[in-house]
Amino acid sequence: MKNALIVPHSQKVTDLVLPPYCREELIAEMGAAFLCRHAGIAGVTLNNSASYLEHWLKHLKEDKTLIVKAAAQSQRAVDFILGTKFENNLIICENQP
């Protein structure tokens, strides 16, 4: 038992397996896919994104919250890039007539 891995109760094993930059890569790839969809070029880049994300399947199966957290962070980044503004959890469309 001397060499057992001790994981703090609040920390998931995947937190120890995945360095922070790996999470950033996942967030960036998902954000890029969201932006491509917004730009109408998702069909062109879909296979590349799918191939890249395929290697994440193992980690996504180990940590069921990873995809939700990454998607949320990706969406926040996309909203920032696109200048989307929110007020009381509603989207404010400044360019509407």
N, CA, C and O atoms as a Tinker XYZ file with bonds, in Angstrom:
   388  protein
     1  N      0.823000   -1.194000    0.000000    73     2
     2  CA     0.000000    0.000000    0.000000    64     1     3
     3  C      0.864000    1.254000    0.000000    63     2     4     5
     4  O      0.352000    2.360000   -0.169000    81     3
     5  N      2.142000    1.091000    0.184000    73     3     6
     6  CA     3.055000    2.222000    0.254000    64     5     7
     7  C      3.065000    3.043000   -1.041000    63     6     8     9
     8  O      3.206000    4.264000   -0.985000    81     7
     9  N      2.919000    2.399000   -2.199000    73     7    10
    10  CA     2.966000    3.088000   -3.483000    64     9    11
    11  C      1.587000    3.435000   -4.036000    63    10    12    13
    12  O      1.469000    3.790000   -5.209000    81    11
    13  N      0.557000    3.339000   -3.225000    73    11    14
    14  CA    -0.803000    3.624000   -3.685000    64    13    15
    15  C     -0.947000    5.097000   -4.042000    63    14    16    17
    16  O     -0.342000    5.969000   -3.419000    81    15
    17  N     -1.758000    5.351000   -5.053000    73    15    18
    18  CA    -2.043000    6.718000   -5.468000    64    17    19
    19  C     -3.094000    7.308000   -4.539000    63    18    20    21
    20  O     -4.203000    6.783000   -4.436000    81    19
    21  N     -2.753000    8.379000   -3.876000    73    19    22
    22  CA    -3.690000    9.056000   -2.977000    64    21    23
    23  C     -4.265000   10.250000   -3.729000    63    22    24    25
    24  O     -3.536000   11.168000   -4.105000    81    23
    25  N     -5.559000   10.229000   -3.943000    73    23    26
    26  CA    -6.241000   11.304000   -4.654000    64    25    27
    27  C     -7.129000   12.038000   -3.666000    63    26    28    29
    28  O     -7.987000   11.424000   -3.033000    81    27
    29  N     -6.934000   13.360000   -3.522000    73    27    30
    30  CA    -7.823000   14.117000   -2.631000    64    29    31
    31  C     -9.277000   13.909000   -3.033000    63    30    32    33
    32  O     -9.583000   13.763000   -4.216000    81    31
    33  N    -10.162000   13.897000   -2.060000    73    31    34
    34  CA   -11.579000   13.618000   -2.297000    64    33    35
    35  C    -12.177000   14.550000   -3.350000    63    34    36    37
    36  O    -13.025000   14.126000   -4.134000    81    35
    37  N    -11.750000   15.808000   -3.379000    73    35    38
    38  CA   -12.332000   16.773000   -4.306000    64    37    39
    39  C    -11.697000   16.707000   -5.690000    63    38    40    41
    40  O    -12.122000   17.425000   -6.595000    81    39
    41  N    -10.695000   15.865000   -5.868000    73    39    42
    42  CA    -9.978000   15.815000   -7.141000    64    41    43
    43  C    -10.265000   14.498000   -7.862000    63    42    44    45
    44  O    -10.210000   13.427000   -7.258000    81    43
    45  N    -10.570000   14.585000   -9.154000    73    43    46
    46  CA   -10.830000   13.392000   -9.951000    64    45    47
    47  C     -9.513000   12.827000  -10.463000    63    46    48    49
    48  O     -8.532000   13.555000  -10.606000    81    47
    49  N     -9.495000   11.543000  -10.733000    73    47    50
    50  CA    -8.297000   10.916000  -11.264000    64    49    51
    51  C     -7.914000   11.548000  -12.597000    63    50    52    53
    52  O     -6.725000   11.686000  -12.884000    81    51
    53  N     -8.894000   11.940000  -13.425000    73    51    54
    54  CA    -8.569000   12.548000  -14.714000    64    53    55
    55  C     -7.879000   13.887000  -14.545000    63    54    56    57
    56  O     -7.166000   14.321000  -15.450000    81    55
    57  N     -8.071000   14.566000  -13.396000    73    55    58
    58  CA    -7.348000   15.807000  -13.136000    64    57    59
    59  C     -5.855000   15.533000  -13.042000    63    58    60    61
    60  O     -5.041000   16.387000  -13.394000    81    59
    61  N     -5.494000   14.351000  -12.571000    73    59    62
    62  CA    -4.091000   13.995000  -12.438000    64    61    63
    63  C     -3.527000   13.489000  -13.754000    63    62    64    65
    64  O     -2.333000   13.643000  -14.011000    81    63
    65  N     -4.358000   12.889000  -14.587000    73    63    66
    66  CA    -3.905000   12.307000  -15.841000    64    65    67
    67  C     -3.751000   13.366000  -16.926000    63    66    68    69
    68  O     -2.806000   13.303000  -17.712000    81    67
    69  N     -4.650000   14.324000  -16.984000    73    67    70
    70  CA    -4.636000   15.345000  -18.025000    64    69    71
    71  C     -3.997000   16.634000  -17.530000    63    70    72    73
    72  O     -4.520000   17.273000  -16.618000    81    71
    73  N     -2.879000   17.019000  -18.120000    73    71    74
    74  CA    -2.307000   18.326000  -17.766000    64    73    75
    75  C     -3.245000   19.444000  -18.208000    63    74    76    77
    76  O     -4.050000   19.247000  -19.118000    81    75
    77  N     -3.154000   20.612000  -17.579000    73    75    78
    78  CA    -4.058000   21.721000  -17.928000    64    77    79
    79  C     -4.040000   22.086000  -19.414000    63    78    80    81
    80  O     -5.083000   22.427000  -19.973000    81    79
    81  N     -2.862000   22.019000  -20.069000    73    79    82
    82  CA    -2.825000   22.396000  -21.478000    64    81    83
    83  C     -3.664000   21.463000  -22.345000    63    82    84    85
    84  O     -4.141000   21.869000  -23.404000    81    83
    85  N     -3.849000   20.224000  -21.911000    73    83    86
    86  CA    -4.699000   19.296000  -22.662000    64    85    87
    87  C     -6.152000   19.754000  -22.631000    63    86    88    89
    88  O     -6.851000   19.696000  -23.642000    81    87
    89  N     -6.598000   20.208000  -21.472000    73    87    90
    90  CA    -7.965000   20.736000  -21.375000    64    89    91
    91  C     -8.110000   21.964000  -22.277000    63    90    92    93
    92  O     -9.129000   22.140000  -22.946000    81    91
    93  N     -7.078000   22.806000  -22.285000    73    91    94
    94  CA    -7.118000   24.002000  -23.128000    64    93    95
    95  C     -7.211000   23.625000  -24.597000    63    94    96    97
    96  O     -7.903000   24.297000  -25.363000    81    95
    97  N     -6.524000   22.563000  -25.004000    73    95    98
    98  CA    -6.612000   22.105000  -26.394000    64    97    99
    99  C     -8.019000   21.632000  -26.727000    63    98   100   101
   100  O     -8.536000   21.924000  -27.805000    81    99
   101  N     -8.635000   20.905000  -25.809000    73    99   102
   102  CA   -10.001000   20.445000  -26.023000    64   101   103
   103  C    -10.952000   21.629000  -26.138000    63   102   104   105
   104  O    -11.804000   21.655000  -27.025000    81   103
   105  N    -10.816000   22.595000  -25.260000    73   103   106
   106  CA   -11.663000   23.796000  -25.283000    64   105   107
   107  C    -11.462000   24.564000  -26.587000    63   106   108   109
   108  O    -12.427000   25.015000  -27.203000    81   107
   109  N    -10.207000   24.709000  -27.003000    73   107   110
   110  CA    -9.911000   25.432000  -28.249000    64   109   111
   111  C    -10.492000   24.710000  -29.463000    63   110   112   113
   112  O    -11.054000   25.348000  -30.353000    81   111
   113  N    -10.359000   23.391000  -29.503000    73   111   114
   114  CA   -10.880000   22.632000  -30.645000    64   113   115
   115  C    -12.397000   22.726000  -30.709000    63   114   116   117
   116  O    -12.967000   22.887000  -31.788000    81   115
   117  N    -13.048000   22.627000  -29.560000    73   115   118
   118  CA   -14.504000   22.744000  -29.551000    64   117   119
   119  C    -14.933000   24.157000  -29.939000    63   118   120   121
   120  O    -15.898000   24.334000  -30.683000    81   119
   121  N    -14.220000   25.153000  -29.439000    73   119   122
   122  CA   -14.525000   26.537000  -29.800000    64   121   123
   123  C    -14.359000   26.780000  -31.289000    63   122   124   125
   124  O    -15.168000   27.472000  -31.908000    81   123
   125  N    -13.296000   26.202000  -31.866000    73   123   126
   126  CA   -13.075000   26.337000  -33.305000    64   125   127
   127  C    -14.225000   25.698000  -34.084000    63   126   128   129
   128  O    -14.681000   26.245000  -35.088000    81   127
   129  N    -14.685000   24.547000  -33.619000    73   127   130
   130  CA   -15.814000   23.886000  -34.278000    64   129   131
   131  C    -17.076000   24.744000  -34.186000    63   130   132   133
   132  O    -17.826000   24.857000  -35.156000    81   131
   133  N    -17.307000   25.350000  -33.014000    73   131   134
   134  CA   -18.475000   26.233000  -32.847000    64   133   135
   135  C    -18.389000   27.428000  -33.797000    63   134   136   137
   136  O    -19.379000   27.801000  -34.426000    81   135
   137  N    -17.188000   28.029000  -33.898000    73   135   138
   138  CA   -17.009000   29.191000  -34.768000    64   137   139
   139  C    -17.143000   28.813000  -36.241000    63   138   140   141
   140  O    -17.697000   29.580000  -37.028000    81   139
   141  N    -16.646000   27.652000  -36.614000    73   139   142
   142  CA   -16.807000   27.189000  -38.000000    64   141   143
   143  C    -18.274000   27.009000  -38.336000    63   142   144   145
   144  O    -18.713000   27.345000  -39.435000    81   143
   145  N    -19.033000   26.478000  -37.387000    73   143   146
   146  CA   -20.476000   26.320000  -37.593000    64   145   147
   147  C    -21.125000   27.688000  -37.763000    63   146   148   149
   148  O    -21.965000   27.875000  -38.644000    81   147
   149  N    -20.746000   28.624000  -36.940000    73   147   150
   150  CA   -21.288000   29.984000  -37.012000    64   149   151
   151  C    -20.959000   30.624000  -38.363000    63   150   152   153
   152  O    -21.783000   31.340000  -38.932000    81   151
   153  N    -19.753000   30.363000  -38.872000    73   151   154
   154  CA   -19.312000   30.943000  -40.140000    64   153   155
   155  C    -19.855000   30.193000  -41.351000    63   154   156   157
   156  O    -19.686000   30.638000  -42.486000    81   155
   157  N    -20.509000   29.051000  -41.112000    73   155   158
   158  CA   -21.078000   28.288000  -42.205000    64   157   159
   159  C    -20.076000   27.395000  -42.913000    63   158   160   161
   160  O    -20.324000   26.963000  -44.038000    81   159
   161  N    -18.949000   27.111000  -42.278000    73   159   162
   162  CA   -17.936000   26.255000  -42.909000    64   161   163
   163  C    -17.708000   24.973000  -42.117000    63   162   164   165
   164  O    -16.670000   24.328000  -42.261000    81   163
   165  N    -18.661000   24.607000  -41.292000    73   163   166
   166  CA   -18.504000   23.412000  -40.449000    64   165   167
   167  C    -18.338000   22.152000  -41.280000    63   166   168   169
   168  O    -17.600000   21.251000  -40.883000    81   167
   169  N    -19.002000   22.068000  -42.415000    73   167   170
   170  CA   -18.903000   20.882000  -43.252000    64   169   171
   171  C    -17.491000   20.646000  -43.759000    63   170   172   173
   172  O    -17.059000   19.504000  -43.917000    81   171
   173  N    -16.786000   21.721000  -44.011000    73   171   174
   174  CA   -15.419000   21.632000  -44.526000    64   173   175
   175  C    -14.466000   21.139000  -43.446000    63   174   176   177
   176  O    -13.536000   20.388000  -43.740000    81   175
   177  N    -14.682000   21.546000  -42.213000    73   175   178
   178  CA   -13.748000   21.233000  -41.124000    64   177   179
   179  C    -14.213000   20.109000  -40.214000    63   178   180   181
   180  O    -13.486000   19.710000  -39.304000    81   179
   181  N    -15.412000   19.596000  -40.444000    73   179   182
   182  CA   -15.998000   18.601000  -39.542000    64   181   183
   183  C    -15.136000   17.355000  -39.390000    63   182   184   185
   184  O    -14.936000   16.887000  -38.269000    81   183
   185  N    -14.626000   16.812000  -40.473000    73   183   186
   186  CA   -13.813000   15.597000  -40.391000    64   185   187
   187  C    -12.531000   15.826000  -39.602000    63   186   188   189
   188  O    -12.121000   14.967000  -38.821000    81   187
   189  N    -11.900000   16.974000  -39.799000    73   187   190
   190  CA   -10.683000   17.277000  -39.038000    64   189   191
   191  C    -10.973000   17.383000  -37.549000    63   190   192   193
   192  O    -10.233000   16.838000  -36.730000    81   191
   193  N    -12.039000   18.079000  -37.199000    73   191   194
   194  CA   -12.401000   18.220000  -35.785000    64   193   195
   195  C    -12.755000   16.868000  -35.184000    63   194   196   197
   196  O    -12.342000   16.555000  -34.068000    81   195
   197  N    -13.511000   16.074000  -35.910000    73   195   198
   198  CA   -13.913000   14.756000  -35.414000    64   197   199
   199  C    -12.693000   13.867000  -35.184000    63   198   200   201
   200  O    -12.613000   13.169000  -34.173000    81   199
   201  N    -11.750000   13.890000  -36.115000    73   199   202
   202  CA   -10.537000   13.079000  -35.963000    64   201   203
   203  C     -9.734000   13.519000  -34.748000    63   202   204   205
   204  O     -9.233000   12.686000  -33.993000    81   203
   205  N     -9.614000   14.822000  -34.562000    73   203   206
   206  CA    -8.855000   15.341000  -33.430000    64   205   207
   207  C     -9.526000   14.968000  -32.110000    63   206   208   209
   208  O     -8.858000   14.563000  -31.159000    81   207
   209  N    -10.845000   15.108000  -32.062000    73   207   210
   210  CA   -11.574000   14.842000  -30.826000    64   209   211
   211  C    -11.695000   13.348000  -30.528000    63   210   212   213
   212  O    -11.967000   12.961000  -29.391000    81   211
   213  N    -11.495000   12.523000  -31.529000    73   211   214
   214  CA   -11.632000   11.077000  -31.334000    64   213   215
   215  C    -10.680000   10.558000  -30.257000    63   214   216   217
   216  O    -11.038000    9.662000  -29.492000    81   215
   217  N     -9.473000   11.115000  -30.195000    73   215   218
   218  CA    -8.521000   10.628000  -29.189000    64   217   219
   219  C     -8.926000   11.030000  -27.769000    63   218   220   221
   220  O     -8.339000   10.548000  -26.800000    81   219
   221  N     -9.909000   11.895000  -27.641000    73   219   222
   222  CA   -10.392000   12.302000  -26.320000    64   221   223
   223  C    -11.414000   11.327000  -25.753000    63   222   224   225
   224  O    -11.777000   11.439000  -24.582000    81   223
   225  N    -11.882000   10.382000  -26.543000    73   223   226
   226  CA   -12.954000    9.489000  -26.098000    64   225   227
   227  C    -12.632000    8.780000  -24.788000    63   226   228   229
   228  O    -13.498000    8.667000  -23.920000    81   227
   229  N    -11.420000    8.308000  -24.635000    73   227   230
   230  CA   -11.035000    7.609000  -23.406000    64   229   231
   231  C    -11.207000    8.521000  -22.189000    63   230   232   233
   232  O    -11.773000    8.115000  -21.175000    81   231
   233  N    -10.719000    9.743000  -22.300000    73   231   234
   234  CA   -10.821000   10.684000  -21.185000    64   233   235
   235  C    -12.263000   11.104000  -20.933000    63   234   236   237
   236  O    -12.671000   11.305000  -19.789000    81   235
   237  N    -13.033000   11.237000  -22.014000    73   235   238
   238  CA   -14.434000   11.615000  -21.867000    64   237   239
   239  C    -15.223000   10.507000  -21.180000    63   238   240   241
   240  O    -16.172000   10.786000  -20.447000    81   239
   241  N    -14.843000    9.258000  -21.409000    73   239   242
   242  CA   -15.507000    8.145000  -20.746000    64   241   243
   243  C    -15.115000    8.069000  -19.274000    63   242   244   245
   244  O    -15.920000    7.658000  -18.437000    81   243
   245  N    -13.879000    8.464000  -18.953000    73   243   246
   246  CA   -13.405000    8.416000  -17.571000    64   245   247
   247  C    -14.011000    9.535000  -16.723000    63   246   248   249
   248  O    -14.281000    9.344000  -15.537000    81   247
   249  N    -14.221000   10.688000  -17.328000    73   247   250
   250  CA   -14.751000   11.847000  -16.597000    64   249   251
   251  C    -15.956000   12.376000  -17.366000    63   250   252   253
   252  O    -15.809000   13.105000  -18.347000    81   251
   253  N    -17.130000   12.006000  -16.916000    73   251   254
   254  CA   -18.370000   12.378000  -17.616000    64   253   255
   255  C    -18.634000   13.877000  -17.599000    63   254   256   257
   256  O    -19.444000   14.361000  -18.389000    81   255
   257  N    -17.973000   14.624000  -16.721000    73   255   258
   258  CA   -18.196000   16.069000  -16.658000    64   257   259
   259  C    -17.247000   16.841000  -17.564000    63   258   260   261
   260  O    -17.456000   18.032000  -17.797000    81   259
   261  N    -16.217000   16.194000  -18.074000    73   259   262
   262  CA   -15.202000   16.880000  -18.876000    64   261   263
   263  C    -15.806000   17.537000  -20.108000    63   262   264   265
   264  O    -15.492000   18.692000  -20.398000    81   263
   265  N    -16.656000   16.841000  -20.832000    73   263   266
   266  CA   -17.236000   17.388000  -22.062000    64   265   267
   267  C    -18.151000   18.572000  -21.764000    63   266   268   269
   268  O    -18.179000   19.541000  -22.523000    81   267
   269  N    -18.892000   18.500000  -20.672000    73   267   270
   270  CA   -19.805000   19.597000  -20.314000    64   269   271
   271  C    -19.008000   20.841000  -19.926000    63   270   272   273
   272  O    -19.324000   21.951000  -20.356000    81   271
   273  N    -17.976000   20.646000  -19.113000    73   271   274
   274  CA   -17.138000   21.782000  -18.698000    64   273   275
   275  C    -16.423000   22.401000  -19.894000    63   274   276   277
   276  O    -16.371000   23.624000  -20.028000    81   275
   277  N    -15.873000   21.557000  -20.762000    73   275   278
   278  CA   -15.154000   22.057000  -21.930000    64   277   279
   279  C    -16.099000   22.789000  -22.883000    63   278   280   281
   280  O    -15.748000   23.838000  -23.423000    81   279
   281  N    -17.290000   22.240000  -23.086000    73   279   282
   282  CA   -18.267000   22.883000  -23.966000    64   281   283
   283  C    -18.690000   24.245000  -23.414000    63   282   284   285
   284  O    -18.835000   25.207000  -24.167000    81   283
   285  N    -18.885000   24.318000  -22.107000    73   283   286
   286  CA   -19.283000   25.592000  -21.490000    64   285   287
   287  C    -18.186000   26.639000  -21.644000    63   286   288   289
   288  O    -18.464000   27.790000  -21.980000    81   287
   289  N    -16.947000   26.242000  -21.401000    73   287   290
   290  CA   -15.832000   27.185000  -21.545000    64   289   291
   291  C    -15.644000   27.580000  -23.003000    63   290   292   293
   292  O    -15.327000   28.733000  -23.297000    81   291
   293  N    -15.834000   26.639000  -23.912000    73   291   294
   294  CA   -15.732000   26.934000  -25.343000    64   293   295
   295  C    -16.793000   27.939000  -25.757000    63   294   296   297
   296  O    -16.510000   28.882000  -26.496000    81   295
   297  N    -18.019000   27.734000  -25.280000    73   295   298
   298  CA   -19.103000   28.639000  -25.636000    64   297   299
   299  C    -18.860000   30.040000  -25.090000    63   298   300   301
   300  O    -19.159000   31.025000  -25.765000    81   299
   301  N    -18.323000   30.142000  -23.879000    73   299   302
   302  CA   -17.997000   31.466000  -23.325000    64   301   303
   303  C    -16.944000   32.168000  -24.186000    63   302   304   305
   304  O    -17.038000   33.372000  -24.424000    81   303
   305  N    -15.951000   31.422000  -24.647000    73   303   306
   306  CA   -14.916000   32.005000  -25.501000    64   305   307
   307  C    -15.507000   32.462000  -26.833000    63   306   308   309
   308  O    -15.185000   33.545000  -27.321000    81   307
   309  N    -16.365000   31.639000  -27.413000    73   307   310
   310  CA   -17.011000   31.986000  -28.678000    64   309   311
   311  C    -17.886000   33.220000  -28.499000    63   310   312   313
   312  O    -17.869000   34.116000  -29.343000    81   311
   313  N    -18.640000   33.279000  -27.423000    73   311   314
   314  CA   -19.475000   34.455000  -27.149000    64   313   315
   315  C    -18.622000   35.709000  -27.044000    63   314   316   317
   316  O    -19.008000   36.764000  -27.548000    81   315
   317  N    -17.468000   35.608000  -26.397000    73   315   318
   318  CA   -16.556000   36.744000  -26.276000    64   317   319
   319  C    -16.044000   37.165000  -27.647000    63   318   320   321
   320  O    -16.045000   38.352000  -27.973000    81   319
   321  N    -15.605000   36.199000  -28.451000    73   319   322
   322  CA   -15.068000   36.494000  -29.783000    64   321   323
   323  C    -16.125000   37.147000  -30.662000    63   322   324   325
   324  O    -15.828000   38.090000  -31.396000    81   323
   325  N    -17.343000   36.658000  -30.592000    73   323   326
   326  CA   -18.428000   37.191000  -31.427000    64   325   327
   327  C    -19.064000   38.450000  -30.846000    63   326   328   329
   328  O    -19.892000   39.088000  -31.496000    81   327
   329  N    -18.677000   38.805000  -29.632000    73   327   330
   330  CA   -19.233000   40.001000  -29.005000    64   329   331
   331  C    -20.653000   39.822000  -28.503000    63   330   332   333
   332  O    -21.390000   40.799000  -28.366000    81   331
   333  N    -21.047000   38.589000  -28.228000    73   331   334
   334  CA   -22.387000   38.316000  -27.715000    64   333   335
   335  C    -22.496000   38.863000  -26.297000    63   334   336   337
   336  O    -21.636000   38.606000  -25.455000    81   335
   337  N    -23.543000   39.607000  -26.046000    73   335   338
   338  CA   -23.751000   40.196000  -24.719000    64   337   339
   339  C    -24.998000   39.589000  -24.084000    63   338   340   341
   340  O    -25.981000   39.281000  -24.757000    81   339
   341  N    -24.922000   39.430000  -22.772000    73   339   342
   342  CA   -26.039000   38.845000  -22.030000    64   341   343
   343  C    -26.497000   39.816000  -20.948000    63   342   344   345
   344  O    -25.697000   40.545000  -20.360000    81   343
   345  N    -27.793000   39.807000  -20.703000    73   343   346
   346  CA   -28.365000   40.593000  -19.613000    64   345   347
   347  C    -29.477000   39.753000  -19.008000    63   346   348   349
   348  O    -30.419000   39.377000  -19.705000    81   347
   349  N    -29.377000   39.456000  -17.721000    73   347   350
   350  CA   -30.356000   38.594000  -17.046000    64   349   351
   351  C    -30.523000   37.254000  -17.776000    63   350   352   353
   352  O    -31.634000   36.753000  -17.948000    81   351
   353  N    -29.387000   36.695000  -18.196000    73   351   354
   354  CA   -29.342000   35.400000  -18.900000    64   353   355
   355  C    -30.038000   35.415000  -20.255000    63   354   356   357
   356  O    -30.342000   34.352000  -20.795000    81   355
   357  N    -30.297000   36.594000  -20.817000    73   355   358
   358  CA   -30.878000   36.723000  -22.152000    64   357   359
   359  C    -29.841000   37.327000  -23.082000    63   358   360   361
   360  O    -29.069000   38.194000  -22.673000    81   359
   361  N    -29.816000   36.871000  -24.341000    73   359   362
   362  CA   -28.885000   37.416000  -25.318000    64   361   363
   363  C    -29.380000   38.776000  -25.779000    63   362   364   365
   364  O    -30.551000   38.926000  -26.128000    81   363
   365  N    -28.502000   39.762000  -25.783000    73   363   366
   366  CA   -28.821000   41.101000  -26.242000    64   365   367
   367  C    -28.329000   41.232000  -27.682000    63   366   368   369
   368  O    -27.124000   41.171000  -27.927000    81   367
   369  N    -29.229000   41.408000  -28.623000    73   367   370
   370  CA   -28.879000   41.557000  -30.040000    64   369   371
   371  C    -28.863000   43.042000  -30.366000    63   370   372   373
   372  O    -29.912000   43.672000  -30.497000    81   371
   373  N    -27.654000   43.597000  -30.496000    73   371   374
   374  CA   -27.532000   45.033000  -30.714000    64   373   375
   375  C    -27.782000   45.446000  -32.157000    63   374   376   377
   376  O    -28.072000   46.613000  -32.417000    81   375
   377  N    -27.676000   44.515000  -33.103000    73   375   378
   378  CA   -27.812000   44.858000  -34.507000    64   377   379
   379  C    -29.202000   44.573000  -35.067000    63   378   380   381
   380  O    -29.372000   44.526000  -36.285000    81   379
   381  N    -30.181000   44.384000  -34.217000    73   379   382
   382  CA   -31.543000   44.112000  -34.663000    64   381   383
   383  C    -32.280000   45.429000  -34.922000    63   382   384   385
   384  O    -32.045000   46.421000  -34.232000    81   383
   385  N    -33.184000   45.436000  -35.931000    73   383   386
   386  CA   -33.952000   46.660000  -36.203000    64   385   387
   387  C    -34.899000   47.009000  -35.097000    63   386   388
   388  O    -35.610000   48.010000  -35.186000    81   387
